[in-house]
C-alpha cells in the first residue's frame, strides 16, 4: 500500500507538472559567458585593485631606475661607487635587541 502523504517518486517531472526547466527562449542570455576558451570574469573590490595598481607602479619605477643604472654602467659612465660594492657591515645590536633575542631563546628552551 503506497503512502498517500508522500509525493510521487518520479525523478524527471514533466513540463505539465509546473516544474523543470523553462523553454530556452524564456531564459535570459548569460552576460559575459566565456567563448569556450576557458576565460573567466572576476570582480574585486576597488580598494584591492587600487592596491595592486600602486604595487605595479612602484615595481615599474624601480625597474626603470635599475635600467638607467645598468645602461649607465654599460656605457662606461663609471664604476659604481665603492660603498655600493663593499659588503655592508653588520649593524651593532642594541640592548633591546639583545633582550629580545634572550627572551626568544628562553621561550625556546622552555618548550
BELHUDA-V748608 format. One record per backbone hydrogen bond with DSSP energy under -1.0 kcal/mol. CO is the residue of the C=O (numbers start at 0). NH is the residue of the N-H. If there is no record, write none. Layout:
BEGIN
<<CO,NH> <CO,NH>>
END
This chain:
BEGIN
<<13,16> <14,17> <22,25> <23,26> <29,32> <44,48> <45,49> <46,50> <47,51> <48,52> <49,53> <50,54> <51,55> <52,56> <53,57> <54,58> <55,59> <56,60> <57,61> <58,62> <59,63> <60,64> <61,65> <62,66> <63,67> <64,68> <65,69> <66,70> <67,71> <68,72> <69,73> <70,74> <71,76> <72,75> <80,83> <80,84> <81,85> <93,97> <94,98> <95,99> <96,100> <97,101> <98,102> <99,103> <100,104> <101,105> <102,106> <103,107> <104,108> <105,109> <106,110>>
END
